[in-house]
Amino acid sequence: MWKWEAEGQPKAVVAIIHNAYEHHSRYAWLIQKLRSSGFLVVTGDLPGHGEQAGRNVHDESFGSYVNYVKKLLDVGVADGLPLFVIGHGLGATLMMRMLQTEKIECAGYIFSSPWLHLNHLPPKHSSVLSKFTSSMKLNHELPIEMLTRNQDLHIEVREDDFYNPIMTASWYKELQFFMKSVTQYEGTIRDVPILLHSAGSDKVTDISYAKKWLLAQELSEIQYKKWNRLYHDLFHEPERDEVFLYTESFMHSVLRSLGYVV
């Protein structure tokens, strides 16, 4: 895990949980924007992702992801400042599930494009369901052009050796189970501020599931923002400055409600 100090006196800490198949280095722009705005940032790579992957197929357990997030949050609260969590894609789903099953103290949560129901499936999806072989390899085939309209990133990710959408059938099965466990949970989470970003032109997920989940929590403070025309990776889109400003405004509002001077 890594920690980036804020520029000037920090007002809060932000923990970033990245999406499946990628790594924390893809969030360099967001990390710098947060630091410039007075936030201390902590993040790192999920098990089996990034430089520490050590293999070319995802077969790590989702329990290892949860344990990693717990450690990340422990690092986040160590400075004694209010802690916000930004979770993207599977990172958002992990945090949603932990809010259902764990006692977590954070000032607020920002979820972007949670994976609760996938529209884009691996080509071998039907064969996995009909004839399950745990060691079968699947390629989710999520090219960067499907994730963002940012042309600069199209070039950068094509040369990224650590972006890897290949998994075993058992990993994919666990992913399906994990998403259903979030959407079919019968209880509600504790009352915490949540901002949910959805991409109006998301080619990966069905965004209606995320909105339905948010409204079902009956929280005192929620914000839902649907970004029309934007693709799945909202913090990488050409309009990412607007997405950041919306996120920053949410965090400032929460801090003021906690009695902090922003």
Secondary structure, DSSP 8 states (H G I E B T S, - for coil): -EEE--SSS--EEEEEE--TT--GGGGHHHHHHHHHTTEEEEE---TT-GGG--SSSB---HHHHHHHHHHHHHHHHTTSS-EEEEEETHHHHHHHHHHHHS----SEEEEES--SSBSS--TTHHHHHHS--TT-EEE----HHHH---HHHHHHHHT-TT---EEEHHHHHHHHHHHHHHHT--S---S--EEEEEETT-SSB-HHHHHHHHHHT--SSEEEEEETT--S-GGGSTTHHHHHHHHHHHHHHHHHHTT---
